[in-house]
Structure formats: structure tokens, C-alpha cells
Amino acid sequence: MANYNEEAVWEGVRELEETDDCEAGVFNIPFRQLTHRTAKVKELVEAEAATRTAENAALAGQVQSAQGRGGPLTAHDFGSAAPGQEEITRYACEDIWNAGGTFVWDAENPRESTYTVETDGGQTVHTAGEIFNSTWIRNTYNGINHRIVLTNTPNTEPSVFSWADVGYDTVGIATEGLPGLVRSGGDVEVDPVTGIMRITQTAQTVQTAGEGRGAFLTASDKRGLVIRGGTSVKTGTGEDVSYFVTADDMTLDVESLLDVGAALANGKDYYVFVCRSGNGFEMKVSLEKAAPAGFDATVVKLIGGFHTLCANAGAGMTYVFGGETHEHPLNGYIAGDILPQ
């Protein structure tokens, strides 16, 4: 008996018949068994290949549906300096899963708001809770370029789903039309009598949150704000113009600046104003976006805003990233605290 030379081919199986001319005869059973087993292996391989193909297709769909859920979304003009939670969530869903879907807002539990889109296989229903934490949108309304950031923490107790305006995302040099940063050197002059700094020329460069200074108004210590040094804000019009300028970082105790009440309310949008008062300026924080109580809209400038936490976030909150345990950004925050950027 000699070795059989195998070939990796699939072909019909032949066997000897009694009528074949063979003097010694041939025992065919082992060959039949080998043939059957080979056919079985082929069957299993084809079945596994089909399963993998289906799984890969499903995975591809999941990856596709996940695209755009985190990081920056497309900049958008919300038509207001302070869009509401429903409006922001609706736009985020449209930008992530394409416009034309049906949005249903759940005011009691915003995370469960739905966005239904038509697909080749019927309909796909997404929830707002699928949008990743820290997703953000630049609001381009009236050139303010404020960054609106999502806090989405489903695993905290209580969970949080809330958008917050964290101030300027793109901060330009202060001009006649917009507040911004004052550059040193020949761009400004100081009135020797009043000490007011005025812009003498407009710089063409723009600074963003990732380039040096970043946003000029930021949250600090849960109920405070900081205005960056070098910020200039124009108030008034025509000949009656003054500039509010900070040489160094200015820390604001927000609750002491409220126009109404003595404490921040839970889950509210607040607005920060520079107000002309006599020969000077004062800061005010208000629930009204036109002007704080006691001031006319012609003598105030809206420079930013923030959102307060709806409920206590809890203590001892952590998360694991990169194999290391980190403190959660909202650890220790309580209702009424300013959401951090």
C-alpha cells in the first residue's frame, strides 16, 4: 500500500462497483468516511463564514450609527444667545443622525427623548442618551461663538443630561462690534484722565480655546466665574462708548451678583452682564437675557452664561479610563452649582 497524494479540490466521489475489473477487490468504507467528514467540515466552514459575514455587517452598522456622537458637532446659529435644552438636543440629533427625522422631546427625562429616522429596513429609533458625554456645539448666533457642552452621566446617581454654555469657544480681538481680547502694543491706547483703554486698530488674528488664552469667561469653584485678564468689553453706542477692561483675572462670586434673589436656582440658564453704572461698571447675573433687573438694555452687554445643576450629583463618584481611576468632574456637586466646562 502506498501513500495517497491529497489535493485540496472539491469534486464528485467515485467508488468501485462489483462489476469493475479488480482482482483483489477494494475496501471502500474508510474512503467513504473520509469523504463524509470532509463534506461535514465544508458545511461547518461555510456556516461559520455566513455567521461572520452577518456579524460583520451588524458591527459595521453599529460603527456607522455611532459616528458623530462625540466631540464637536457642526457649528450652528441657534437664533439666540441662550437656546433651550430641547432646541439644542433636537439639533444634536439632526446633526448626528441626519436631518429629516422625527424628534420627540421628553421634558421629564431628556435622555429618553427620541429621534426616529427612516432606513432601508424600516425605522431606527435613537435616544438622546446615545450622545456621548462632552459632545459640544459652537453657537454662532450674532458672532458670539459660544461653546455649548453636554454633560451626560447615566451611571451617576442621580444621572445628569444637560447642555451648558461654557463661554466663548472662539475669542476674537475686541472690535467696535464684539467684545473680545485686547492685544498689547499699538492696538490700544489709555485715556490719561479716565484710564479707559480704547482700541486704536483691529487685529485680524483669532484665538481659539486651544490656542493660549482660550475662553475669557470660565466657571470656577462651583458657584464662581473667572473673567480672564486682558478682556475688553464695549458698552454703549455712537459717541457714548466705554470699555470694561480687566488687566488681571477677575474672580466673580456669582450669587452676590444676582439681580433677583440671593441664591442660584436649580436647573436654570443664567446670563452674565457687564453694566454701566455711573462712571464705572458692575457685573450682574440674571435669569433674564435682555437685561438684568434695574438696568436698561442700552447700558448693558451680555458676555456669557451658564447652566446650573438640576439635582445633587452625589459624592465619591469616579470613573475608570486607561486602566486608571479618576474623580468624576461632577463629584461633590449639588443642585444649583454651575456646571463646569
C-alpha positions, 0 to 999 in steps of 0.5 A, spaced: 500 500 500 502 506 498 501 513 500 495 517 497 497 524 494 491 529 497 489 535 493 485 540 496 479 540 490 472 539 491 469 534 486 464 528 485 466 521 489 467 515 485 467 508 488 468 501 485 462 497 483 462 489 483 462 489 476 469 493 475 475 489 473 479 488 480 482 482 482 483 483 489 477 487 490 477 494 494 475 496 501 471 502 500 468 504 507 474 508 510 474 512 503 467 513 504 468 516 511 473 520 509 469 523 504 463 524 509 467 528 514 470 532 509 463 534 506 461 535 514 467 540 515 465 544 508 458 545 511 461 547 518 466 552 514 461 555 510 456 556 516 461 559 520 463 564 514 455 566 513 455 567 521 461 572 520 459 575 514 452 577 518 456 579 524 460 583 520 455 587 517 451 588 524 458 591 527 459 595 521 452 598 522 453 599 529 460 603 527 456 607 522 450 609 527 455 611 532 459 616 528 458 623 530 456 622 537 462 625 540 466 631 540 464 637 536 458 637 532 457 642 526 457 649 528 450 652 528 446 659 529 441 657 534 437 664 533 439 666 540 444 667 545 441 662 550 437 656 546 433 651 550 435 644 552 430 641 547 432 646 541 439 644 542 438 636 543 433 636 537 439 639 533 444 634 536 440 629 533 439 632 526 446 633 526 448 626 528 443 622 525 441 626 519 436 631 518 429 629 516 427 625 522 422 625 527 424 628 534 420 627 540 422 631 546 421 628 553 421 634 558 421 629 564 427 625 562 431 628 556 435 622 555 429 618 553 427 623 548 427 620 541 429 621 534 426 616 529 429 616 522 427 612 516 432 606 513 432 601 508 429 596 513 424 600 516 425 605 522 431 606 527 429 609 533 435 613 537 435 616 544 438 622 546 442 618 551 446 615 545 450 622 545 456 621 548 458 625 554 462 632 552 459 632 545 459 640 544 456 645 539 459 652 537 453 657 537 454 662 532 448 666 533 450 674 532 458 672 532 458 670 539 461 663 538 459 660 544 461 653 546 455 649 548 457 642 552 453 636 554 454 633 560 451 626 560 452 621 566 447 615 566 451 611 571 451 617 576 446 617 581 442 621 580 444 621 572 445 628 569 443 630 561 444 637 560 447 642 555 451 648 558 454 654 555 461 654 557 463 661 554 466 663 548 469 657 544 472 662 539 475 669 542 476 674 537 480 681 538 475 686 541 472 690 535 467 696 535 462 690 534 464 684 539 467 684 545 473 680 545 481 680 547 485 686 547 492 685 544 498 689 547 502 694 543 499 699 538 492 696 538 490 700 544 491 706 547 489 709 555 485 715 556 490 719 561 484 722 565 479 716 565 484 710 564 479 707 559 483 703 554 480 704 547 482 700 541 486 704 536 486 698 530 483 691 529 487 685 529 485 680 524 488 674 528 483 669 532 484 665 538 481 659 539 480 655 546 486 651 544 490 656 542 493 660 549 488 664 552 482 660 550 475 662 553 475 669 557 469 667 561 470 660 565 466 657 571 470 656 577 469 653 584 462 651 583 458 657 584 464 662 581 466 665 574 473 667 572 473 673 567 480 672 564 485 678 564 486 682 558 478 682 556 475 688 553 468 689 553 464 695 549 458 698 552 454 703 549 453 706 542 455 712 537 459 717 541 457 714 548 462 708 548 466 705 554 470 699 555 470 694 561 477 692 561 480 687 566 488 687 566 488 681 571 483 675 572 477 677 575 474 672 580 466 673 580 462 670 586 456 669 582 450 669 587 452 676 590 451 678 583 444 676 582 439 681 580 433 677 583 434 673 589 440 671 593 441 664 591 442 660 584 436 656 582 436 649 580 436 647 573 436 654 570 440 658 564 443 664 567 446 670 563 452 674 565 452 682 564 457 687 564 453 694 566 454 701 566 453 704 572 455 711 573 462 712 571 464 705 572 461 698 571 458 692 575 457 685 573 450 682 574 447 675 573 440 674 571 435 669 569 433 674 564 437 675 557 435 682 555 437 685 561 438 684 568 433 687 573 434 695 574 438 696 568 436 698 561 438 694 555 442 700 552 447 700 558 448 693 558 452 687 554 451 680 555 458 676 555 456 669 557 452 664 561 451 658 564 447 652 566 446 650 573 445 643 576 438 640 576 439 635 582 445 633 587 450 629 583 452 625 589 459 624 592 465 619 591 463 618 584 469 616 579 470 613 573 475 608 570 479 610 563 486 607 561 486 602 566 486 608 571 481 611 576 479 618 576 474 623 580 468 624 576 468 632 574 461 632 577 463 629 584 461 633 590 456 637 586 449 639 588 443 642 585 444 649 583 452 649 582 454 651 575 456 646 571 463 646 569 466 646 562 
